[in-house]
Amino acid sequence: MAKLRKPFYRLDELCDRWDLTHQDVAAFVLAKELAVSVVVIGVRVEYGHYEVVDPFQTSRVPTNYENVTGLADLEPVDAWRLIREERQSITRFKPKNSDYAEIDDSDCEHGLNFLREDVVVRLEEVERFELVNGLSAPVALAPPPSASVRGIPPRYDWEAFWIELCRSIYVDGLPGSQAELVRQMRDWFETTGSVPDDSTIKKKLSPLWRALHAADLRQSA
């Protein structure tokens, strides 16, 4: 019986799979040839950009805050230290659509402590790394069932996406802006291990957002 493809894989699993040591993996990480992550639950993160104060100084300008649950990507240097030293205090994550992503937690002034055992690699990053390095995929990452009957499975689970969207709107109501709804669904995708870009999510959401927003305007008129 074939094993399921998992959303992410632990460091020890991949060391055995690739016949590498922890130090070998750390070298790939520091060289930015492999991206690693950690699993977090309800961690408050501050996002923002840097503003130049003078030629020798910049200041951080926060733009938004999120409670992150799912996989959080690490900066290469932080990931390298965590793998090499087995334990590391992390104060930031790798930003996606901002200049920085700092952990904002008054109870953890010096960051959150992670162990080497907390390091994971997303499924798509495992597959990319193996493709680049010419590694063959064992049974653990066997491809999906043949598409000859049902067609090629989509990269993202849009059926589950619409179910979660309906559940969220039913329970919590419609967010104040479309951008907020896009961020909310992007965070949900983080928990599945495969995340489309914001423009793709927005394209899916836009028709529904316009219809619901128009309905709200008619009711308030």
Secondary structure as UniProt FT lines:
FT   STRAND          8..10
FT   HELIX           11..18
FT   HELIX           22..30
FT   TURN            31..32
FT   STRAND          37..54
FT   TURN            55..56
FT   STRAND          57..73
FT   HELIX           76..85
FT   STRAND          87..90
FT   STRAND          92..93
FT   STRAND          100..103
FT   TURN            106..107
FT   TURN            109..110
FT   STRAND          112..115
FT   HELIX           116..118
FT   STRAND          119..122
FT   HELIX           123..132
FT   TURN            133..134
FT   HELIX           139..141
FT   HELIX           147..150
FT   HELIX           158..172
FT   HELIX           178..192
FT   HELIX           198..220
//
